[in-house]
Structure formats: C-alpha cells, structure tokens
Amino acid sequence: MVADLLDQLLANTYTQTEALSRLRALRDLILVQLFGSKTKSTRAERPPSPDGMGPTGQQTLWLTSLDKDFYSQFNRKNVYGLFDSLEREIKKNKPLVIYLPFELPEESVTDLGQRLRKNFGKNFLAEIKIDPLLIAGCSLVWNGIYKDYSIRQKITDNRERILAMIGEYIKK
Amino acid sequence: MPNITALDNLPTLLFGIVSVTSLILYLLEHRSNQELVKRIEDTGFKKTEEKTSSLLRRALDKAKKIIFRAQEESIVLTSESKSTLKRFESEYERQLSQELSRALDVFNKYLEELKKQSKQAHLLSEESIKTRSDEIFRQFESNLSIAMDSELAGVRAMIEDYKKQQLSLVEENIIAMLEKTLSLVVGKKISLGDQIDLVYEALDKAKAEKFIM
C-alpha cells in the first residue's frame, strides 16, 4: 500500500525536496479533510514560495491532479502511520545531486527527471543545486562521491595544453 | 801545590837537620873534650890541654867544614829545588795550557756543531712552516671554493624556486582569467537548449562510466 502511494506520489515529482514539500502539503490537506480546521494554522505558518504562486498554488495543482482513489486510502486510523512511512521512504531514497551553473526552468526539471528515471529506474530522485563557477555542463554527487563533468573541469584537465597554446601565441 | 811548599821548605829543613846534627856532634865532641880535659887535668894538664885544644881545633874545623858543607848542600838543594819547582811549574803550565787549548778546541767544535745543528733545525722549521702554511692555504682555498659553490647552488636553487612559484602564479592567474571570461561569455552565448544538452551529455557519460548505478 505504501509502495503504491509512493509511486503515485512520485509519479510527477522528480526531486526529493519537492517530494517532501508535496507530502507535507498532502498531509495538511488530508488532516483537514479528516479532522477539520484545527490543522489550518500549520499552512499559514509556512512561508510563501519565490515564484509568487505560493506553495499552495503549485501544490494545489498537483493535489488536484491526484485521483479520488488515492485520497480514499487515507482514514483517521492510518493517516499518521502512512505519512510517516511515506516520509521515511522518500528520505531513504538516495537522490543524485546535480550542480548546474544556471537555474533550470520547471519544465526542464520535468524533462530531466524523466530522463533520469528512464536511465536509472522508477522513483529515481535528484537534487538540483546551483554552482555558477562550473561555466557549463554539470557536476554530480552520488553516494558521497563528487565527479565534475563541467567545462571548468575540462579546462583544468587541459591546463598544460592551454598554457602551452597561450605561450606559443605570446611568442608570436 | 802542596809538593811545591814542601820543596820550598826542604833546603831549610836540610839546613836545619845539618845544623842540629852539627850541633849535636859539636856538643858530643865538646863533652868528650871536656872529659878529655878532665883526664888531661888528671894526668897532665898541658899535654892534655894541647891535645885538647888541638882536638878542639880539629873538631871546630870539622864542625865548620860540616856546617859549610851543610850550607853548601842546602844552597845546592835550595837551588835544585827552585829549579825543579820552576821546571815543574813550567811543565805544569805547559800541560795546563795544552789541556786548556784542547778543551777550548773541543768546546769550539761543540759550539760549531751546535751552531750547525741549530741552523739545520732553523732551516727545517722554516721549511716545515712554509709547507704547513701552503697546505693550510690550499685547504682554505678548497673549503672556500666548496662553500661558495654550495652557496651559489643554493642561491640558484632559490632563484629557480622563485621563478617556478611566480610562473605557477602567472599560470593560475591565466586559468582563473580564462574561467572568468568563459563564465561571463558562455552564459550569454550558449542557449538554454545547448546548456541542457551539455548536462545530458554529462549524465550519459556518468552512466557509461558506471558512476551512477
């Protein structure tokens, strides 16, 4: 049951941060649905997202994309247990950390996420971070190991050749 | 020297002995004459007186002769002893001067030898000092040249290190400038699609290298 819920939860969610954020929003919604308005204060305490739509905006779209069968699996008895399990499963998932020199737009994140799942399996999650010094390309962290595939690394790898070429140019 | 003193006193001694002997003889004679005189007195005074006087005269003559002889002998002895002493003195002087001259010769020879040896020693010491000072100077020269060479090598090594450090700094700066320039230019010149393509290339490469499994 948890696996099915997780699959549905992660169907259109490609980063761990977003997965946890959506899970929180889902939990708030379901708790309100099951227990009434006592949990409304938790939504109000959350800060607004930078895109202006607010966390409820984007997440509302996602929440409305989930079907009724999904919501029917939650009841007062199992809601907390299910959410704890779902959170644990999401956190257990090792994300691939991708450092990019630019900010990726939302649709490009989706494309990237789909490509990753195509290459590395279902429910594969990533974590996108910004490092402008990479110039172009990206660097990856997997299982605590860092590997640089950026233009910056290519310059470092070809440093001697570049310096030799500059030296020849200066001599001319 | 004590012999000479004894020789000096010998004539006197002889003279003394002879005189004493003469005196004793004289006294003996005199006594005998007195006895004779007494006998003569007893037996006939004139005869005996003549006899006695002739005896006395004879004794006196004899005594005189003896004394004269003793004097002569003592004179002869004295002169002989003086001449002997003179001979002895001259002989002694001669021998002494001979010995002195021999000793002087030996001493002079010894002095000469000493001079020669000291000269040789002086020459030897001069030579050894010269040799030693030459050796010390050569050693000093060699140590100095070694020290200077090592110092120069150290300085050259320091200069090389400094050059390498400066070159490495220049290279670092070149690379940093290149990266900065590229980061400014690439962001503007490369489209989003190309950027994303580069990312996908990196992911494919990571998969091919089995970095992500």
HADDOCK unambig.tbl for C-alpha pairs under 7 A between the chains (distance, minus, plus):
assign (segid A and resid 133 and name CA) (segid B and resid 183 and name CA) 6.96 0.50 0.50
assign (segid A and resid 135 and name CA) (segid B and resid 182 and name CA) 6.66 0.50 0.50
assign (segid A and resid 135 and name CA) (segid B and resid 183 and name CA) 4.63 0.50 0.50
assign (segid A and resid 135 and name CA) (segid B and resid 186 and name CA) 6.85 0.50 0.50
assign (segid A and resid 136 and name CA) (segid B and resid 195 and name CA) 6.45 0.50 0.50
assign (segid A and resid 137 and name CA) (segid B and resid 195 and name CA) 6.44 0.50 0.50
assign (segid A and resid 137 and name CA) (segid B and resid 198 and name CA) 4.85 0.50 0.50
assign (segid A and resid 137 and name CA) (segid B and resid 199 and name CA) 4.88 0.50 0.50
assign (segid A and resid 137 and name CA) (segid B and resid 202 and name CA) 6.78 0.50 0.50
assign (segid A and resid 138 and name CA) (segid B and resid 199 and name CA) 5.61 0.50 0.50
assign (segid A and resid 138 and name CA) (segid B and resid 202 and name CA) 6.70 0.50 0.50
assign (segid A and resid 142 and name CA) (segid B and resid 212 and name CA) 6.60 0.50 0.50
assign (segid A and resid 149 and name CA) (segid B and resid 202 and name CA) 5.65 0.50 0.50
assign (segid A and resid 152 and name CA) (segid B and resid 179 and name CA) 6.82 0.50 0.50
